[in-house]
Amino acid sequence: MRRTNQTIKLACVLSAVFVAIWARAADVPQTSPSDAEYTQGGARTCVKCHDEPNVRPILQTPHAVRGDARTPFAQHDCESCHGPSEAHAAGHGRNRPLPDVVFVGPNASPVAKRNEVCLNCHQSGLRMNWQGSPHESNEIACSNCHNPHESKDPVLVKATQAPVCFNCHKQQRAESMLYSHHPVREGLVSCSDCHNPHGSPGPKQLKEFSVNETCYNCHTEKRGPMLWEHQPVREDCTICHTPHGSTEQRLMKERMNFMCSSCHSAVGNFSGGAFGGGHSLPGRLQGTATFNSALANQRQCLNCHSEIHGSNSPNGTYFFR
């Protein structure tokens, strides 16, 4: 009984403390700007000076839909993002004060301030992992990739997204030019089909939790489960394939027979025979008793082991046809 009374008293004390904290927080004056600090006329005042071809198209974007209370133009037009800019609109000459938030150019505001404006609306969905993501950690601003003034933001269009990413990711741009590549340059596949640039719980900002789950979004026939499974396939597709481009067919990391021999060799798994060390490499040991004629004729492992990703055939132990 005594313990129960002590618990009730403690609960009452804590409640009183929380009420006091809440009341004190309610007395803190709000620092949000008043309507008097915004430019009279809104966007009509801005476009009198900012009539450039790279600015006016914003009037055809979802940001400018006044009928939707969630959009910037339904609130304070341009100043919903750029902040109260009455002094900027009223100023003259070189001494004109800058807007509260500048997104591009040498006078751009700090990255955190620019991103805060965007995240006020775009925080949920695919952007929920932005904090702590590689791009956020490297102080990449939303405006480095996005252009909200364009009627169609280039980074949101599949055919024009890759050049935006390639501005920083030079290695991937070079690999996309190789003989075998995903059709990124052709506009049929975009970087965001595999990656979430706003952050992801998976590796390399992949949209899924693993490489394989990401690949299976398109290559569903490789998902399985299979009666006979190839262990490297189950583990990681990038053991054999490189995703951005290769000089070999099928995005292979190296020539097919060399790729297979990296695991199926006398040193690796004591398989011996045609897969034993030099015996597994085409053109090696010619004129000797151990020379393999099938490989000498430039045939590939897939000539026989065609179901290399897995087989459901009762006779598929060795992934034969």
Backbone bond lengths (Angstrom), bond angles and torsions (degrees), N, CA, C in turn:
res aa  C-N    CA-C-N  psi(-1)  N-CA   C-N-CA  omega(-1)  CA-C   N-CA-C  phi
1 M - - - 1.462 - - 1.527 109.98 -
2 R 1.382 115.80 -44.98 1.459 119.99 179.17 1.524 110.88 -60.84
3 R 1.346 116.84 -40.60 1.464 120.10 179.69 1.526 110.90 -63.96
4 T 1.322 116.43 -37.33 1.469 119.93 179.71 1.524 110.79 -64.79
5 N 1.327 117.71 -41.55 1.464 121.09 179.13 1.527 111.07 -64.38
6 Q 1.345 116.60 -39.32 1.464 119.72 178.57 1.530 111.14 -64.31
7 T 1.325 115.55 -38.65 1.467 119.39 178.47 1.515 110.97 -63.78
8 I 1.341 116.50 -41.46 1.467 120.15 -179.76 1.521 110.61 -65.26
9 K 1.361 116.95 -42.15 1.458 119.85 178.63 1.531 111.67 -62.63
10 L 1.339 116.28 -42.23 1.468 120.18 178.79 1.521 110.70 -62.02
11 A 1.312 117.30 -41.38 1.468 121.02 178.92 1.518 111.07 -63.28
12 C 1.330 117.04 -38.61 1.458 120.34 179.42 1.534 111.09 -66.54
13 V 1.344 115.72 -41.83 1.465 119.46 178.74 1.521 111.23 -62.52
14 L 1.322 116.92 -45.79 1.462 120.76 179.59 1.519 110.83 -62.47
15 S 1.307 117.17 -39.70 1.469 120.52 179.11 1.512 110.50 -62.69
16 A 1.343 116.39 -41.73 1.462 120.03 179.15 1.518 111.14 -63.63
17 V 1.353 116.34 -39.88 1.469 119.90 178.62 1.521 110.86 -63.66
18 F 1.338 117.92 -45.42 1.461 121.28 -179.81 1.523 111.05 -62.69
19 V 1.323 117.28 -39.41 1.460 120.46 178.67 1.520 110.91 -63.77
20 A 1.344 116.21 -40.77 1.461 119.87 179.69 1.523 111.51 -65.10
21 I 1.358 116.07 -42.02 1.473 119.94 178.57 1.513 110.70 -63.73
22 W 1.323 116.35 -41.78 1.468 119.85 -179.93 1.513 111.51 -64.88
23 A 1.337 115.72 -40.58 1.462 119.38 -179.46 1.521 110.86 -65.89
24 R 1.355 116.38 -40.65 1.468 119.41 178.47 1.522 111.30 -64.63
25 A 1.370 116.42 -39.94 1.475 119.75 178.10 1.509 111.26 -64.14
26 A 1.339 117.21 -34.08 1.462 120.33 -179.60 1.519 111.57 -69.57
27 D 1.363 117.26 -24.44 1.459 120.13 -179.30 1.516 113.09 -82.74
28 V 1.353 118.05 -9.12 1.462 120.80 -179.72 1.518 109.48 -68.45
29 P 1.303 119.10 125.88 1.462 120.99 -178.37 1.526 111.54 -65.86
30 Q 1.301 116.44 141.56 1.451 122.37 179.62 1.523 110.08 -77.48
31 T 1.321 117.06 136.43 1.470 121.26 -176.43 1.525 112.33 -104.42
32 S 1.324 117.89 7.32 1.456 119.74 -179.61 1.517 109.61 -66.37
33 P 1.336 117.78 143.59 1.465 120.33 -175.91 1.522 111.48 -66.06
34 S 1.327 115.74 146.96 1.456 121.29 177.37 1.522 109.68 -85.65
35 D 1.328 115.68 165.27 1.464 120.17 -179.48 1.520 111.78 -61.81
36 A 1.355 116.99 -24.34 1.468 119.72 -178.19 1.525 111.71 -68.08
37 E 1.357 118.10 -20.24 1.461 121.16 -178.28 1.513 112.76 -84.95
38 Y 1.321 117.59 -8.36 1.456 120.86 -179.49 1.523 110.41 -91.34
39 T 1.315 115.72 155.73 1.455 122.03 -177.19 1.520 111.06 -69.55
40 Q 1.308 115.75 135.39 1.452 119.76 175.58 1.533 109.58 -71.05
41 G 1.296 116.33 131.59 1.465 120.05 -179.70 1.505 113.75 96.61
42 G 1.334 117.43 -15.11 1.455 120.47 175.04 1.510 113.22 59.71
43 A 1.333 116.38 -130.60 1.457 121.99 -174.73 1.515 112.38 -63.04
44 R 1.332 117.44 -29.75 1.467 119.54 179.85 1.524 111.02 -62.91
45 T 1.318 116.40 -33.14 1.464 119.67 176.44 1.523 110.89 -72.11
46 C 1.331 116.57 -39.14 1.471 120.65 -177.38 1.524 111.84 -65.34
47 V 1.339 117.39 -45.18 1.465 120.08 -173.48 1.525 112.50 -73.11
48 K 1.317 118.09 -8.78 1.462 118.97 174.72 1.528 110.64 -63.19
49 C 1.326 115.87 -33.86 1.461 120.53 176.79 1.525 111.72 -103.44
50 H 1.330 116.27 -42.50 1.462 121.56 -176.44 1.527 109.27 -91.69
51 D 1.325 114.32 72.91 1.466 120.58 -177.75 1.524 110.48 -106.57
52 E 1.339 116.94 21.55 1.457 120.93 -176.51 1.530 111.09 -68.70
53 P 1.342 116.64 153.85 1.472 120.22 179.11 1.522 113.60 -61.91
54 N 1.328 117.64 -22.45 1.462 119.72 -179.97 1.527 112.45 -92.16
55 V 1.342 117.36 6.42 1.464 121.38 179.70 1.526 111.57 -115.60
56 R 1.312 117.30 -48.05 1.460 120.72 -173.81 1.534 113.98 -60.64
57 P 1.339 120.36 -30.30 1.476 118.37 179.74 1.518 114.66 -58.48
58 I 1.346 117.97 -12.37 1.461 118.55 178.11 1.522 111.55 -61.99
59 L 1.326 115.86 -22.53 1.467 119.93 179.53 1.532 111.68 -67.67
60 Q 1.338 117.31 -16.01 1.467 121.13 177.19 1.531 112.59 -103.10
61 T 1.317 117.77 12.51 1.458 120.94 -178.04 1.528 110.76 -102.32
62 P 1.338 117.41 165.31 1.466 120.47 176.18 1.532 113.25 -60.36
63 H 1.344 117.94 -22.89 1.458 119.53 178.62 1.528 112.28 -64.62
64 A 1.324 117.69 -22.85 1.467 121.54 -173.27 1.531 113.27 -101.01
65 V 1.329 117.84 14.87 1.471 120.61 179.74 1.527 108.43 -82.51
66 R 1.321 116.68 102.02 1.458 120.78 -176.37 1.530 112.33 -69.15
67 G 1.335 116.72 -23.11 1.452 119.52 -178.83 1.511 114.41 -74.28
68 D 1.318 116.95 -9.90 1.460 121.89 179.43 1.525 108.28 -106.48
69 A 1.317 116.40 113.81 1.468 120.94 -174.76 1.518 113.19 -62.78
70 R 1.335 118.12 -15.48 1.455 121.05 -178.51 1.517 112.98 -83.03
71 T 1.319 118.96 -13.26 1.461 121.97 -174.05 1.523 111.71 -85.27
72 P 1.330 118.32 156.88 1.468 121.09 178.66 1.520 113.04 -59.88
73 F 1.343 118.00 -40.15 1.454 120.25 -175.45 1.527 112.19 -73.20
74 A 1.319 117.74 -13.74 1.458 120.04 174.52 1.520 111.34 -81.93
75 Q 1.350 116.78 -6.70 1.463 120.72 -178.73 1.532 110.19 -113.27
76 H 1.321 117.43 -82.90 1.470 120.01 -178.68 1.522 111.75 -127.26
77 D 1.321 117.28 30.26 1.457 122.14 176.97 1.535 110.94 55.48
78 C 1.325 117.15 -131.88 1.472 121.63 -176.76 1.524 111.77 -60.14
79 E 1.337 116.06 -33.00 1.457 120.23 -175.33 1.529 112.90 -75.23
80 S 1.310 117.81 -8.21 1.463 119.61 173.15 1.521 110.28 -62.34
81 C 1.331 116.76 -31.47 1.463 122.01 178.43 1.524 112.19 -103.39
82 H 1.319 117.07 -39.39 1.464 120.91 -175.72 1.522 113.24 -86.50
83 G 1.340 117.36 -5.80 1.453 120.74 178.89 1.516 112.13 81.73
84 P 1.344 117.34 167.20 1.468 121.64 179.28 1.527 110.81 -55.86
85 S 1.323 116.25 126.06 1.476 120.10 -173.07 1.518 111.81 -133.48
86 E 1.324 117.38 34.84 1.464 120.22 -179.37 1.524 110.81 -62.11
87 A 1.344 116.89 -42.67 1.467 120.09 -179.88 1.522 110.75 -65.19
88 H 1.325 117.24 -35.47 1.460 120.72 178.25 1.518 110.45 -66.15
89 A 1.345 117.25 -42.16 1.467 120.70 -179.05 1.523 111.61 -69.34
90 A 1.325 116.81 -32.16 1.460 119.80 -177.47 1.519 112.84 -86.59
91 G 1.312 118.69 -13.34 1.452 121.81 -176.54 1.515 113.23 -76.08
92 H 1.327 115.43 170.80 1.463 121.36 -179.21 1.526 109.11 -142.06
93 G 1.318 115.08 150.08 1.443 120.64 172.87 1.517 113.88 69.88
94 R 1.325 114.61 -161.64 1.458 121.09 -174.74 1.524 112.76 -72.11
95 N 1.313 116.65 -20.84 1.452 120.22 -178.51 1.523 112.45 -88.09
96 R 1.318 116.28 10.33 1.460 119.37 179.16 1.532 109.58 -62.25
97 P 1.330 118.81 128.87 1.475 120.32 178.38 1.527 110.98 -63.94
98 L 1.318 115.70 145.93 1.464 120.71 178.08 1.521 110.56 -76.13
99 P 1.334 117.63 157.34 1.469 119.72 172.04 1.525 110.60 -58.91
100 D 1.297 116.36 164.34 1.460 120.87 -177.68 1.529 111.45 -62.11
101 V 1.339 116.73 -35.88 1.467 121.59 179.29 1.527 108.49 -129.77
102 V 1.325 116.50 122.76 1.465 122.78 176.49 1.520 107.48 -113.82
103 F 1.343 117.18 127.06 1.460 120.76 -171.03 1.524 113.89 -94.35
104 V 1.317 118.80 -29.84 1.465 120.55 -177.84 1.517 109.61 -134.37
105 G 1.349 114.15 165.43 1.448 119.78 175.87 1.511 113.40 94.68
106 P 1.319 117.00 177.99 1.472 120.97 -176.53 1.526 113.31 -67.03
107 N 1.334 117.32 -21.05 1.464 120.78 -179.04 1.527 111.83 -101.09
108 A 1.321 116.53 22.18 1.462 120.46 -177.47 1.526 110.86 -61.54
109 S 1.309 115.11 144.71 1.467 121.54 178.56 1.525 109.57 -68.87
110 P 1.334 117.53 163.99 1.473 119.90 176.65 1.522 111.49 -54.21
111 V 1.332 115.33 148.88 1.466 121.08 -176.45 1.519 111.70 -56.05
112 A 1.321 116.76 -44.27 1.467 120.34 -177.44 1.527 111.00 -61.49
113 K 1.316 117.50 -37.89 1.465 121.07 -179.31 1.516 111.27 -69.64
114 R 1.344 115.88 -40.20 1.470 119.04 178.04 1.522 111.00 -65.52
115 N 1.330 116.12 -45.27 1.462 119.17 -178.44 1.517 112.16 -66.41
116 E 1.313 116.74 -32.12 1.465 119.76 179.20 1.518 111.12 -60.50
117 V 1.335 116.08 -37.57 1.465 119.85 178.97 1.522 110.42 -62.28
118 C 1.326 116.75 -45.58 1.460 120.41 -178.14 1.526 111.40 -67.99
119 L 1.333 115.81 -40.78 1.461 120.21 -176.26 1.524 112.98 -72.41
120 N 1.320 117.40 -13.75 1.460 119.14 174.72 1.522 111.23 -59.50
121 C 1.324 115.90 -30.31 1.478 120.20 179.04 1.534 111.61 -111.80
122 H 1.329 116.43 -38.51 1.464 121.01 -172.30 1.531 111.40 -103.25
123 Q 1.307 116.99 62.48 1.456 120.70 -177.25 1.526 112.38 -106.71
124 S 1.302 117.49 -25.97 1.463 120.70 -173.88 1.526 111.21 -91.53
125 G 1.323 115.84 -174.59 1.461 121.10 176.37 1.515 112.30 64.88
126 L 1.324 116.61 -129.57 1.455 121.71 -176.54 1.522 112.77 -70.84
127 R 1.345 117.92 -10.39 1.466 120.46 -179.84 1.520 112.80 -96.94
128 M 1.303 118.90 4.18 1.457 120.82 -173.52 1.533 112.92 -68.40
129 N 1.341 117.04 -18.67 1.465 120.65 179.32 1.528 112.35 -102.63
130 W 1.338 117.19 19.65 1.457 119.76 -175.99 1.532 111.72 -64.50
131 Q 1.343 117.90 -45.63 1.451 119.87 179.96 1.527 110.31 -61.98
132 G 1.327 115.51 123.25 1.457 120.86 -179.37 1.511 114.36 88.09
133 S 1.326 118.43 -2.48 1.459 120.86 179.02 1.529 110.09 -73.07
134 P 1.341 118.05 162.34 1.476 119.73 -179.50 1.519 113.51 -57.37
135 H 1.323 117.86 -40.81 1.464 119.67 -180.00 1.530 110.99 -66.99
136 E 1.323 116.87 -42.37 1.468 119.64 179.57 1.520 110.37 -66.24
137 S 1.334 117.26 -40.18 1.463 121.26 -179.09 1.523 112.07 -66.07
138 N 1.338 116.60 -27.60 1.467 121.07 179.10 1.523 111.85 -95.26
139 E 1.331 115.81 17.37 1.461 122.92 174.93 1.531 111.94 56.30
140 I 1.315 115.11 47.92 1.461 121.10 172.27 1.521 108.34 -89.36
141 A 1.318 116.88 125.19 1.463 121.12 179.14 1.523 110.19 -87.30
142 C 1.314 115.72 151.37 1.471 119.89 176.82 1.524 110.75 -54.97
143 S 1.343 115.68 -37.70 1.462 120.11 -177.57 1.521 113.04 -72.50
144 N 1.347 118.83 -9.72 1.466 120.46 173.94 1.518 111.29 -69.91
145 C 1.326 116.69 -26.78 1.463 121.09 -178.34 1.534 112.45 -112.38
146 H 1.322 116.52 -38.82 1.453 121.21 -174.58 1.528 111.72 -96.60
147 N 1.318 115.63 149.18 1.462 122.34 172.99 1.527 108.13 -129.80
148 P 1.325 117.70 91.51 1.468 120.16 -175.55 1.516 114.03 -67.71
149 H 1.345 117.75 -11.68 1.453 119.56 178.60 1.531 112.66 -79.70
150 E 1.325 117.23 -17.57 1.458 120.46 179.45 1.525 110.18 -75.36
151 S 1.319 116.31 141.96 1.466 119.64 177.91 1.524 110.54 -62.85
152 K 1.342 116.44 -32.38 1.463 122.28 171.99 1.514 107.65 -130.87
153 D 1.324 115.71 104.52 1.461 120.95 -179.06 1.530 109.04 -57.66
154 P 1.342 119.07 120.41 1.474 121.00 -176.44 1.514 114.49 -53.05
155 V 1.337 118.03 -34.99 1.455 120.03 -176.81 1.531 111.75 -74.88
156 L 1.329 116.86 -12.16 1.465 120.64 178.55 1.524 112.29 -98.88
157 V 1.323 117.51 0.79 1.460 122.55 178.29 1.522 108.68 -107.73
158 K 1.315 117.31 126.67 1.462 121.34 -173.15 1.526 112.23 -56.74
159 A 1.317 117.58 -39.34 1.461 120.30 -175.60 1.524 112.94 -72.34
160 T 1.330 118.47 -22.82 1.468 121.55 -175.99 1.525 113.02 -116.07
161 Q 1.315 117.29 4.58 1.465 119.29 -177.66 1.521 112.79 -72.86
162 A 1.325 117.13 -44.17 1.466 121.05 -174.36 1.528 112.77 -56.60
163 P 1.352 121.22 -45.36 1.464 119.11 179.08 1.522 113.26 -57.88
164 V 1.332 118.03 -31.21 1.462 120.37 177.56 1.525 109.82 -66.82
165 C 1.325 117.04 -44.53 1.467 120.75 178.82 1.528 111.16 -66.93
166 F 1.341 116.06 -37.71 1.459 120.40 -177.64 1.527 112.99 -67.15
167 N 1.324 117.60 -15.54 1.462 119.30 176.63 1.523 111.59 -57.94
168 C 1.314 116.42 -31.49 1.472 121.04 178.15 1.526 111.76 -108.21
169 H 1.325 116.99 -37.71 1.462 121.35 -173.51 1.542 109.69 -91.90
170 K 1.319 115.68 74.88 1.468 121.81 -175.11 1.528 112.13 -67.15
171 Q 1.327 116.98 -38.32 1.464 120.15 -178.61 1.517 110.65 -61.81
172 Q 1.329 116.87 -43.47 1.462 120.52 179.48 1.531 111.47 -67.80
173 R 1.325 116.42 -31.30 1.469 119.48 175.98 1.525 110.46 -64.93
174 A 1.340 116.33 -43.44 1.465 119.99 179.41 1.522 110.61 -64.46
175 E 1.336 117.46 -40.75 1.461 120.43 -178.98 1.520 111.81 -67.88
176 S 1.333 117.22 -29.43 1.467 119.88 179.39 1.520 111.92 -69.58
177 M 1.343 117.45 -13.87 1.461 121.58 178.90 1.526 112.33 -89.22
178 L 1.318 118.03 -4.78 1.457 120.68 -176.96 1.524 111.22 -75.42
179 Y 1.315 114.18 168.22 1.471 121.91 -174.24 1.530 112.55 -53.53
180 S 1.322 116.59 -50.84 1.459 121.30 -178.87 1.524 108.57 -105.69
181 H 1.328 117.27 121.64 1.465 120.63 -178.06 1.520 109.58 -157.57
182 H 1.325 115.70 157.11 1.454 119.54 170.12 1.536 107.90 -66.06
183 P 1.332 118.43 146.41 1.476 119.96 -175.47 1.526 112.86 -73.60
184 V 1.335 115.48 60.32 1.456 120.21 178.97 1.520 110.26 -78.08
185 R 1.323 116.97 -48.03 1.469 120.78 179.91 1.520 111.40 -63.26
186 E 1.334 116.57 -26.65 1.467 120.59 179.58 1.534 112.25 -81.65
187 G 1.327 117.46 -4.71 1.455 120.66 177.35 1.513 114.86 80.70
188 L 1.344 117.90 12.27 1.460 120.78 -179.19 1.528 111.74 -93.64
189 V 1.327 116.59 -23.11 1.458 122.74 177.19 1.523 107.34 -131.99
190 S 1.320 116.43 140.31 1.462 120.40 178.99 1.523 110.02 -115.86
191 C 1.310 116.00 161.26 1.466 120.86 179.71 1.529 110.83 -59.02
192 S 1.338 116.23 -36.94 1.459 120.26 -176.84 1.523 112.91 -75.42
193 D 1.337 118.43 -4.82 1.457 119.73 172.47 1.519 110.76 -67.73
194 C 1.329 116.26 -27.64 1.470 121.15 179.88 1.524 112.33 -111.41
195 H 1.330 117.13 -35.87 1.459 121.54 -174.33 1.527 111.48 -109.37
196 N 1.313 115.46 150.78 1.459 122.05 170.48 1.523 107.26 -111.44
197 P 1.323 118.63 101.36 1.464 120.20 -174.73 1.519 113.71 -65.65
198 H 1.326 117.31 -12.78 1.462 120.48 -178.90 1.529 112.37 -91.18
199 G 1.325 116.97 5.22 1.457 120.01 177.64 1.510 112.00 114.57
200 S 1.308 114.94 146.96 1.461 120.14 -176.17 1.521 109.34 -154.91
201 P 1.338 117.64 148.72 1.466 119.65 174.12 1.517 113.38 -73.45
202 G 1.337 117.56 -10.49 1.451 121.51 179.87 1.519 112.11 -89.59
203 P 1.341 118.31 174.20 1.469 121.42 179.12 1.522 111.39 -73.26
204 K 1.325 116.83 152.85 1.474 122.82 175.69 1.529 112.63 54.20
205 Q 1.325 117.30 29.79 1.465 123.01 -178.68 1.529 112.70 56.57
206 L 1.326 116.20 31.22 1.461 119.85 176.64 1.519 110.18 -68.01
207 K 1.316 116.34 151.34 1.458 120.86 -177.73 1.522 111.75 -69.80
208 E 1.327 116.90 -26.34 1.464 121.19 179.53 1.533 109.50 -106.68
209 F 1.327 115.65 177.94 1.455 120.64 -175.45 1.525 112.48 -79.14
210 S 1.325 118.65 -13.05 1.456 121.04 -179.62 1.520 109.59 -147.67
211 V 1.335 115.53 166.58 1.460 120.80 177.81 1.531 110.26 -61.97
212 N 1.319 116.50 -47.28 1.465 120.20 -176.06 1.519 112.18 -61.67
213 E 1.332 117.49 -43.39 1.456 119.68 -179.69 1.516 111.11 -63.25
214 T 1.324 117.01 -32.79 1.463 120.64 176.43 1.525 110.85 -68.28
215 C 1.336 116.95 -44.54 1.464 120.66 179.49 1.526 111.73 -64.29
216 Y 1.330 116.82 -36.40 1.458 120.60 -177.39 1.523 112.63 -66.30
217 N 1.330 118.55 -16.19 1.456 119.64 177.36 1.525 111.73 -61.09
218 C 1.331 115.94 -29.99 1.473 120.46 176.29 1.526 111.32 -107.97
219 H 1.317 116.64 -41.81 1.455 121.82 -175.92 1.527 109.68 -94.95
220 T 1.321 115.14 63.18 1.469 119.82 -174.12 1.524 112.79 -66.35
221 E 1.350 117.02 -26.28 1.459 119.26 -178.54 1.525 112.43 -68.61
222 K 1.334 116.56 -14.15 1.467 120.66 179.01 1.531 112.45 -92.95
223 R 1.315 117.21 -3.80 1.456 120.48 -172.52 1.524 112.62 -67.66
224 G 1.299 117.65 -43.54 1.466 120.04 -175.81 1.521 111.32 84.60
225 P 1.333 118.90 -161.38 1.466 125.74 5.69 1.521 112.72 -73.28
226 M 1.319 115.54 150.68 1.455 122.73 -179.70 1.532 110.01 -109.28
227 L 1.333 114.80 152.85 1.462 119.70 175.57 1.522 109.90 -64.61
228 W 1.347 115.26 -42.50 1.467 121.19 176.19 1.529 107.13 -119.51
229 E 1.303 116.22 119.29 1.459 120.31 -174.76 1.519 111.13 -115.00
230 H 1.328 114.77 142.65 1.458 122.53 177.27 1.527 107.02 -91.21
231 Q 1.318 117.77 117.10 1.460 120.90 -170.81 1.533 114.09 -56.19
232 P 1.346 120.24 -44.32 1.472 118.57 179.20 1.526 112.75 -61.00
233 V 1.332 116.96 -32.47 1.461 120.61 179.37 1.516 109.99 -65.47
234 R 1.314 116.53 -41.77 1.465 120.53 179.22 1.518 111.43 -67.26
235 E 1.343 116.64 -30.64 1.462 120.54 -173.39 1.520 111.92 -79.68
236 D 1.326 117.25 -55.28 1.465 119.47 -173.25 1.528 108.61 -165.92
237 C 1.323 116.67 122.35 1.468 120.93 -179.75 1.529 111.77 -61.07
238 T 1.344 116.66 -30.08 1.463 119.31 -175.98 1.526 113.18 -76.87
239 I 1.330 118.60 1.04 1.465 120.03 171.74 1.522 109.59 -64.12
240 C 1.329 116.63 -35.39 1.468 121.22 -179.89 1.527 112.93 -110.17
241 H 1.327 117.14 -32.29 1.461 120.91 -173.91 1.526 111.37 -109.06
242 T 1.328 114.61 150.71 1.462 120.92 170.92 1.527 107.42 -113.22
243 P 1.308 119.94 126.62 1.467 120.82 -166.14 1.519 116.25 -75.99
244 H 1.326 119.62 -24.15 1.461 119.95 -170.89 1.523 113.92 -96.59
245 G 1.314 118.35 -17.70 1.452 119.36 178.38 1.515 112.11 158.11
246 S 1.330 115.66 148.87 1.457 120.48 -176.81 1.524 109.75 -151.75
247 T 1.328 115.45 156.27 1.465 119.97 173.70 1.521 111.24 -81.83
248 E 1.333 117.32 -7.26 1.461 121.93 179.57 1.526 110.47 -104.57
249 Q 1.309 116.04 157.02 1.458 120.07 179.21 1.523 110.79 -66.82
250 R 1.320 115.38 156.97 1.464 123.76 178.38 1.533 112.73 59.06
251 L 1.318 116.58 28.07 1.461 121.11 178.96 1.530 112.72 56.03
252 M 1.332 116.02 30.05 1.459 119.39 178.36 1.524 110.48 -71.22
253 K 1.337 115.81 149.35 1.458 120.15 179.22 1.517 112.14 -70.32
254 E 1.332 116.96 -30.94 1.457 122.21 176.29 1.525 107.90 -153.73
255 R 1.322 116.49 178.89 1.460 120.18 -178.86 1.519 110.58 -54.64
256 M 1.351 114.24 145.12 1.450 120.38 -170.75 1.528 113.04 -52.30
257 N 1.332 117.53 -52.55 1.457 119.81 -176.41 1.527 112.26 -64.95
258 F 1.316 116.72 -35.40 1.458 119.65 176.62 1.529 110.46 -67.92
259 M 1.345 115.01 -37.54 1.457 119.31 179.13 1.523 110.67 -62.30
260 C 1.319 116.40 -46.40 1.465 120.51 -179.88 1.530 111.13 -65.40
261 S 1.340 115.95 -37.96 1.459 120.34 -177.11 1.522 112.42 -69.27
262 S 1.331 117.05 -18.36 1.458 119.01 178.31 1.519 111.88 -64.38
263 C 1.339 116.33 -22.49 1.473 120.30 175.17 1.527 111.00 -111.80
264 H 1.328 117.47 -42.71 1.467 121.76 -174.40 1.522 110.05 -91.17
265 S 1.303 115.40 75.21 1.459 121.09 177.82 1.518 108.77 -134.90
266 A 1.337 115.90 164.42 1.460 120.34 179.66 1.523 110.53 -62.07
267 V 1.330 116.75 -30.37 1.456 120.22 179.41 1.518 111.16 -77.37
268 G 1.368 115.18 -38.32 1.456 118.85 -174.41 1.509 113.92 -76.90
269 N 1.343 117.80 -48.97 1.466 118.69 -177.05 1.524 113.02 -139.31
270 F 1.342 117.16 16.53 1.463 121.86 174.94 1.529 112.29 56.59
271 S 1.365 115.89 34.49 1.466 118.30 -179.55 1.517 111.41 -74.31
272 G 1.345 117.90 -28.62 1.456 120.89 176.47 1.519 112.98 64.14
273 G 1.341 116.45 -163.24 1.459 121.30 177.93 1.504 111.91 58.09
274 A 1.333 116.32 -139.63 1.462 121.89 -178.52 1.515 111.73 -65.49
275 F 1.338 116.82 -14.67 1.452 120.00 -178.69 1.517 111.58 -108.07
276 G 1.306 117.26 24.84 1.453 120.26 -178.55 1.508 112.51 -102.87
277 G 1.297 118.85 101.91 1.457 123.33 175.33 1.510 112.71 56.16
278 G 1.346 117.36 -123.32 1.454 121.94 -178.34 1.516 113.24 -63.26
279 H 1.334 119.19 -21.54 1.460 121.39 -179.87 1.521 111.31 -63.67
280 S 1.319 116.90 -24.59 1.461 120.06 -174.70 1.520 112.67 -88.41
281 L 1.325 118.46 -1.53 1.458 121.02 -176.42 1.525 110.35 -106.41
282 P 1.334 118.08 123.80 1.467 120.71 -179.39 1.519 111.95 -58.25
283 G 1.336 116.04 138.38 1.453 120.31 176.13 1.501 114.58 84.11
284 R 1.330 119.22 3.83 1.455 121.83 -179.31 1.542 109.78 -99.19
285 L 1.321 116.32 149.24 1.462 123.70 173.08 1.522 112.75 58.76
286 Q 1.322 117.24 37.19 1.465 119.35 178.74 1.525 110.75 -66.93
287 G 1.319 114.12 143.98 1.451 120.30 178.12 1.505 113.49 82.66
288 T 1.303 117.63 6.32 1.452 120.92 178.90 1.517 109.40 -110.63
289 A 1.312 116.08 166.95 1.463 121.00 -178.42 1.520 111.82 -68.87
290 T 1.322 116.59 -21.74 1.460 119.27 -176.57 1.524 113.02 -93.26
291 F 1.352 117.29 1.44 1.463 120.31 -178.03 1.526 110.52 -69.30
292 N 1.351 116.41 132.91 1.461 121.63 -177.10 1.522 109.41 -96.70
293 S 1.331 118.36 113.77 1.465 121.88 -174.11 1.515 112.41 -68.04
294 A 1.325 118.19 -33.16 1.467 120.06 -179.12 1.523 110.51 -62.34
295 L 1.317 116.82 -45.46 1.454 119.77 179.83 1.520 111.19 -72.57
296 A 1.319 117.13 -29.46 1.461 120.54 178.33 1.513 111.00 -64.70
297 N 1.316 117.69 -29.56 1.463 122.34 178.38 1.521 112.23 -84.51
298 Q 1.334 115.73 15.89 1.462 122.26 175.80 1.529 113.07 64.11
299 R 1.297 116.36 26.69 1.459 119.02 172.81 1.517 109.24 -77.97
300 Q 1.314 115.44 153.55 1.453 119.86 -178.77 1.517 111.07 -104.13
301 C 1.313 114.93 163.16 1.459 120.43 177.52 1.527 110.65 -57.99
302 L 1.347 115.52 -32.73 1.469 119.80 -177.52 1.524 112.85 -71.38
303 N 1.346 117.69 -12.11 1.467 118.89 175.24 1.530 110.61 -59.18
304 C 1.305 115.99 -33.27 1.468 120.05 178.53 1.525 111.89 -108.65
305 H 1.349 115.73 -46.49 1.462 120.66 -176.58 1.535 108.89 -92.35
306 S 1.302 116.43 66.05 1.461 120.96 -172.24 1.523 113.09 -73.96
307 E 1.324 117.57 -26.48 1.467 120.78 -178.40 1.526 109.96 -94.45
308 I 1.321 115.88 54.57 1.460 120.66 -169.33 1.520 112.75 -70.08
309 H 1.339 117.86 -21.06 1.463 120.00 179.49 1.525 112.45 -83.78
310 G 1.328 116.66 -7.76 1.458 120.56 179.87 1.514 110.44 139.21
311 S 1.299 116.33 153.53 1.461 120.50 -176.16 1.525 110.22 -137.76
312 N 1.328 115.10 144.04 1.463 121.57 174.21 1.525 111.85 -106.72
313 S 1.327 115.69 7.05 1.456 119.67 179.11 1.528 110.07 -79.89
314 P 1.332 118.15 140.20 1.475 119.71 175.61 1.523 112.41 -59.39
315 N 1.338 116.66 -23.70 1.454 121.07 178.45 1.527 111.98 -97.93
316 G 1.317 117.12 19.25 1.460 120.75 -172.89 1.502 114.72 -94.46
317 T 1.333 118.28 23.62 1.463 121.34 -177.45 1.529 111.35 -54.07
318 Y 1.321 116.73 -41.39 1.460 121.70 -178.36 1.522 111.15 -107.95
319 F 1.329 116.30 23.17 1.466 122.38 175.67 1.515 111.97 59.34
320 F 1.354 116.51 35.48 1.465 120.18 175.69 1.519 109.83 -74.22
321 R 1.341 113.91 172.93 1.465 119.13 178.72 1.518 109.80 -60.98
